[in-house]
Amino acid sequence: MKIADRIKNLFCSHPTTAGETYFQHMSFALRAGFRMILAGCCCIIHAFFPFLFSKTAGTTIASLHEKMQKRN
């Protein structure tokens, strides 16, 4: 197997099993990751100010879980 084919396989094998191109998979993963970071920040703020973001993390997790289940 050529080096170029091995490199392509490293980047494309998992997205292909998910039925996506490399860039489609990257887009979904980036959006999900940023949403998780934002939800995490809301959790930290909520720890100090319990009246803020009381449902943000749970709603975000449930939404991401639903979207990931639909992808499989």
Residue frames relative to the residue before (quaternion, step in Angstrom):
aa qw qx qy qz dx dy dz
M 1.0000 0.0000 0.0000 0.0000 0.00 0.00 0.00
K 0.4619 -0.6932 0.4871 0.2624 3.56 -0.90 0.96
I 0.6305 -0.5417 0.4038 0.3821 3.53 -1.23 0.52
A 0.6421 0.5276 -0.3260 0.4506 3.59 0.95 -0.85
D 0.6545 0.5029 -0.3115 0.4709 3.59 1.01 -0.77
R 0.6341 0.5246 -0.3312 0.4616 3.58 1.03 -0.75
I 0.6519 0.5075 -0.3099 0.4705 3.56 0.97 -0.88
K 0.6440 0.5122 -0.3212 0.4688 3.59 0.93 -0.89
N 0.6464 0.5280 -0.3161 0.4510 3.57 0.99 -0.85
L 0.6166 0.5555 -0.3401 0.4422 3.60 1.03 -0.78
F 0.7570 0.4022 -0.2008 0.4742 3.56 0.91 -0.93
C 0.7860 0.3783 -0.1695 0.4586 3.60 1.05 -0.65
S 0.5315 0.6637 -0.4240 0.3117 3.62 1.11 -0.40
H 0.6965 0.4553 -0.2927 0.4711 3.62 0.81 -0.87
P 0.6555 0.4913 -0.3461 0.4573 3.66 0.78 -0.81
T 0.6235 0.5435 -0.3410 0.4467 3.59 1.04 -0.73
T 0.6596 0.4953 -0.3217 0.4648 3.61 0.96 -0.76
A 0.6633 0.4694 -0.2933 0.5037 3.58 1.23 -0.46
G 0.5047 -0.6738 0.4089 0.3522 3.59 1.29 0.01
E 0.6200 0.5340 -0.3357 0.4666 3.55 1.18 0.57
T 0.4983 -0.5796 0.5314 0.3654 3.49 -1.34 0.20
Y 0.7030 -0.4361 0.3450 0.4434 3.55 -1.30 0.17
F 0.7213 0.4529 -0.2576 0.4562 3.59 0.82 -0.98
Q 0.6024 0.5300 -0.3628 0.4739 3.61 1.08 -0.57
H 0.6641 0.4992 -0.2929 0.4733 3.55 0.96 -0.91
M 0.6355 0.5269 -0.3236 0.4624 3.58 0.98 -0.83
S 0.6503 0.5281 -0.3144 0.4466 3.57 0.92 -0.90
F 0.6767 0.4814 -0.2988 0.4700 3.59 0.84 -0.94
A 0.6755 0.5049 -0.2988 0.4467 3.58 0.86 -0.95
L 0.6492 0.5096 -0.3192 0.4658 3.60 0.98 -0.78
R 0.6625 0.4962 -0.3113 0.4668 3.58 0.90 -0.90
A 0.6621 0.4959 -0.3085 0.4695 3.59 0.91 -0.89
G 0.6587 0.5235 -0.3091 0.4434 3.58 0.93 -0.86
F 0.6753 0.4809 -0.2978 0.4732 3.57 0.92 -0.87
R 0.6233 0.5247 -0.3428 0.4676 3.59 1.06 -0.68
M 0.6534 0.5033 -0.3161 0.4689 3.59 1.02 -0.77
I 0.6249 0.5243 -0.3389 0.4687 3.59 1.02 -0.75
L 0.6600 0.5045 -0.3032 0.4668 3.58 0.92 -0.91
A 0.6532 0.5010 -0.3122 0.4743 3.59 0.95 -0.86
G 0.6319 0.5302 -0.3271 0.4611 3.58 1.04 -0.74
C 0.6351 0.5123 -0.3221 0.4800 3.58 1.01 -0.79
C 0.6375 0.5168 -0.3224 0.4718 3.57 1.02 -0.79
C 0.6238 0.5337 -0.3391 0.4594 3.61 1.04 -0.72
I 0.6527 0.5107 -0.3140 0.4632 3.57 0.95 -0.86
I 0.6492 0.4957 -0.3135 0.4843 3.58 0.95 -0.85
H 0.6416 0.5398 -0.3100 0.4482 3.57 0.99 -0.90
A 0.5927 0.5820 -0.3675 0.4182 3.60 1.06 -0.67
F 0.7400 0.3935 -0.2140 0.5017 3.57 1.01 -0.79
F 0.7766 0.1831 -0.0743 0.5982 3.56 1.14 -0.74
P 0.1860 -0.8600 0.4634 0.1055 3.59 0.37 1.24
F 0.6145 0.5484 -0.3503 0.4461 3.57 1.21 -0.29
L 0.6605 0.4625 -0.3095 0.5041 3.61 1.28 -0.11
F 0.8706 0.0918 -0.0734 0.4777 3.56 -1.18 0.71
S 0.1752 0.8415 -0.4978 0.1160 3.58 1.00 0.75
K 0.7875 0.2672 -0.1593 0.5321 3.61 1.14 -0.44
T 0.4168 0.7605 -0.4374 0.2379 3.59 1.25 -0.16
A 0.6992 0.4697 -0.2907 0.4539 3.60 0.74 -1.00
G 0.6741 0.5026 -0.2984 0.4516 3.59 0.86 -0.93
T 0.6535 0.5076 -0.3047 0.4717 3.56 0.99 -0.85
T 0.6543 0.5121 -0.3086 0.4631 3.57 0.97 -0.87
I 0.6614 0.5028 -0.3065 0.4645 3.59 0.89 -0.91
A 0.6606 0.5039 -0.3113 0.4614 3.59 0.89 -0.89
S 0.6572 0.5147 -0.3047 0.4586 3.58 0.97 -0.86
L 0.6740 0.4803 -0.2958 0.4770 3.59 0.91 -0.90
H 0.6273 0.5361 -0.3383 0.4525 3.58 0.98 -0.79
E 0.6506 0.5165 -0.3094 0.4629 3.58 0.93 -0.90
K 0.6733 0.4941 -0.2988 0.4618 3.59 0.90 -0.91
M 0.6701 0.4908 -0.3060 0.4653 3.60 0.98 -0.78
Q 0.6229 0.5307 -0.3400 0.4634 3.60 1.07 -0.66
K 0.6459 0.5192 -0.3138 0.4634 3.59 1.03 -0.78
R 0.6328 0.5468 -0.3284 0.4390 3.59 1.11 -0.66
N 0.6644 0.4731 -0.3089 0.4893 3.59 1.07 -0.64
